[in-house]
Every structure is written in structure tokens, then in C-alpha cells.
Amino acid sequence: MSGHTENEITIPAPMDVVWDVTNDVEGWPDLFSEYASVDIVEREGDRVVFRLTMHPDEHGQVWSWVSERTADRATRTVRAHRVETGPFQYMDIHWKYEEVPGGTRMRWTQDFAMKPGAPLDDEAMTDRINDNSKIQLELIRERIMQRHGGGAA
């Protein structure tokens, strides 16, 4: 068994704005509410390896892991995976951007499996990711609109 999620949002801003803001990994603590810090480990071209550290959870636990992310502006896609998997057997993330009437649609697809003995099983993690993705996507839309005034070009 494994987990799979797909979440998307349309942001009333031009593709270049959405792409630039959401692919500025160093700026993620100001874009996402869950990340306390980002430390770049390695960067080569459009590939970046980085450590994400979250704010403490409801139990005071601070989660941190290393991910690798490769952005391809030509295809408007990003592929990422966790290098340090933590409670996951694997975690693969695909971001897809598409110009649509009224702005830019951004879609996140996550495929993963939890390790035996992890705090959550695949089904519970799927629910958690789906719930949190909706919150984070809406926050990204709000923050891009605040910074860039909204309005698709």
C-alpha cells in the first residue's frame, strides 16, 4: 500500500510570478506557515538540495529533513524527493504549473509510503497531507496576491 495525494489551486497572477515565488526555496519560511527555516546544502543549476525544518508540532516535536528538488521552467514542472526520508519509506513530489484563464494553476502530487512503525500509516498521512495542502495552497495564493497585487497578465 502507498499514499497518493493531488491538490491544486489557481492563483490570479502571471506564470512567471507564481513560478519565481514558489521556486524561491530560501523564501519558503515566509511563504509556508509550517516551515521555520531552510538551509541550502547544495545547488547546481536548477537542482537544489536543502534542509527544511518545521515549527514545533502540537507535541513540541521539531521535524527536519533533507530534500532534493529539480525545477524545469521549460516544462513548468518540478520534481522533488526526500533524501532523508524520516518516517517515510519514500516521498516523491511533483509540482505542475499551467496558465489558465484568470491566472496560474499550480498542482501538487505526492506519492509516498510510510515505514512500518511510523507514527501514521499511509491512509492517515494521506488525510494529513490533503488537509495541510489545502491550507498551504490558500496561504500561498494570499501571499502572492498581497506581494504582487494579483491580476493575471
Secondary structure per residue as TSV (DSSP state, phi and psi in degrees):
chain	resnum	aa	ss	phi	psi
A	1	M	-	360.0	151.8
A	2	S	-	-150.2	168.5
A	3	G	E	-102.7	149.5
A	4	H	E	-148.3	130.2
A	5	T	E	-133.0	150.1
A	6	E	E	-138.4	122.8
A	7	N	E	-137.1	146.0
A	8	E	E	-147.7	162.5
A	9	I	E	-151.8	149.0
A	10	T	E	-103.8	127.5
A	11	I	E	-109.7	124.8
A	12	P	S	-76.1	67.1
A	13	A	S	-151.0	156.5
A	14	P	-	-63.1	153.3
A	15	M	H	-50.9	-47.8
A	16	D	H	-60.2	-38.0
A	17	V	H	-66.9	-49.0
A	18	V	H	-62.2	-44.3
A	19	W	H	-59.4	-51.0
A	20	D	H	-63.7	-44.6
A	21	V	H	-66.6	-46.3
A	22	T	H	-78.5	-14.9
A	23	N	T	-102.6	6.5
A	24	D	-	-86.3	81.0
A	25	V	G	-55.9	-39.2
A	26	E	G	-60.4	-27.1
A	27	G	G	-88.0	0.5
A	28	W	H	-58.4	-35.6
A	29	P	H	-60.3	-24.4
A	30	D	H	-91.4	-8.4
A	31	L	H	-104.0	-42.1
A	32	F	-	-101.6	145.3
A	33	S	S	-81.9	-16.8
A	34	E	S	-90.8	-16.5
A	35	Y	E	-97.2	126.3
A	36	A	E	-85.2	-37.4
A	37	S	E	-157.3	158.9
A	38	V	E	-132.4	129.6
A	39	D	E	-121.5	121.6
A	40	I	E	-76.9	126.1
A	41	V	E	-93.1	-41.4
A	42	E	E	-159.1	143.8
A	43	R	E	-139.7	132.4
A	44	E	E	-145.5	108.1
A	45	G	T	61.0	-126.0
A	46	D	T	-89.6	5.9
A	47	R	E	-102.4	132.7
A	48	V	E	-135.4	136.7
A	49	V	E	-111.5	129.8
A	50	F	E	-149.0	155.4
A	51	R	E	-102.7	125.8
A	52	L	E	-102.6	135.4
A	53	T	E	-124.6	128.0
A	54	M	E	-89.3	162.5
A	55	H	-	-67.2	155.6
A	56	P	-	-56.7	141.7
A	57	D	-	-80.5	-173.1
A	58	E	T	-62.9	-15.5
A	59	H	T	-104.6	6.3
A	60	G	S	84.0	2.2
A	61	Q	-	-76.0	131.3
A	62	V	-	-103.2	121.8
A	63	W	-	-100.3	139.7
A	64	S	E	-147.6	145.7
A	65	W	E	-159.2	164.8
A	66	V	E	-105.3	134.1
A	67	S	E	-124.9	156.8
A	68	E	E	-119.3	135.6
A	69	R	E	-138.7	131.7
A	70	T	E	-125.2	118.3
A	71	A	E	-96.5	138.8
A	72	D	E	-126.6	93.5
A	73	R	T	-60.7	-35.2
A	74	A	T	-61.4	-38.8
A	75	T	T	-97.9	-3.5
A	76	R	T	57.3	45.2
A	77	T	E	-136.1	156.8
A	78	V	E	-134.3	134.6
A	79	R	E	-114.1	134.6
A	80	A	E	-142.9	156.6
A	81	H	E	-154.3	155.3
A	82	R	E	-78.5	130.3
A	83	V	S	-85.0	-46.3
A	84	E	S	-96.2	109.5
A	85	T	-	-84.7	-17.0
A	86	G	T	56.7	-126.3
A	87	P	T	-77.6	-3.0
A	88	F	E	-93.1	142.3
A	89	Q	E	-68.7	-41.6
A	90	Y	E	-158.0	157.4
A	91	M	E	-145.5	113.6
A	92	D	E	-116.3	135.1
A	93	I	E	-127.7	135.9
A	94	H	E	-123.8	124.0
A	95	W	E	-106.1	134.7
A	96	K	E	-130.6	133.2
A	97	Y	E	-115.7	140.1
A	98	E	E	-145.9	131.0
A	99	E	E	-73.6	129.7
A	100	V	E	-136.5	162.1
A	101	P	T	-54.6	128.4
A	102	G	T	92.2	1.0
A	103	G	E	147.2	-138.2
A	104	T	E	-128.3	126.9
A	105	R	E	-91.6	130.7
A	106	M	E	-119.4	127.3
A	107	R	E	-121.7	133.4
A	108	W	E	-109.7	127.9
A	109	T	E	-119.4	128.8
A	110	Q	E	-124.9	129.1
A	111	D	E	-120.8	131.7
A	112	F	E	-159.5	168.5
A	113	A	E	-144.2	141.6
A	114	M	E	-88.5	148.2
A	115	K	-	-73.2	150.3
A	116	P	T	-57.5	136.5
A	117	G	T	85.6	-0.9
A	118	A	-	-65.5	156.6
A	119	P	S	-59.3	-26.5
A	120	L	S	-128.8	150.2
A	121	D	-	-90.1	178.7
A	122	D	H	-57.7	-42.8
A	123	E	H	-65.8	-45.7
A	124	A	H	-65.9	-37.9
A	125	M	H	-69.4	-36.5
A	126	T	H	-58.0	-46.6
A	127	D	H	-61.9	-44.0
A	128	R	H	-63.5	-45.6
A	129	I	H	-63.6	-43.9
A	130	N	H	-61.3	-45.3
A	131	D	H	-61.7	-48.3
A	132	N	H	-70.3	-35.2
A	133	S	H	-60.7	-41.3
A	134	K	H	-60.2	-42.7
A	135	I	H	-64.3	-48.5
A	136	Q	H	-68.0	-39.9
A	137	L	H	-63.3	-42.9
A	138	E	H	-63.7	-41.0
A	139	L	H	-62.9	-42.3
A	140	I	H	-60.3	-46.0
A	141	R	H	-58.6	-47.9
A	142	E	H	-60.6	-44.6
A	143	R	H	-69.4	-37.3
A	144	I	H	-65.5	-42.2
A	145	M	H	-64.7	-39.0
A	146	Q	H	-64.0	-43.9
A	147	R	H	-75.2	-34.9
A	148	H	H	-120.3	7.4
A	149	G	-	75.7	1.4
A	150	G	-	65.0	-172.9
A	151	G	-	83.7	109.2
A	152	A	-	-71.9	145.8
A	153	A	-	-87.6	360.0
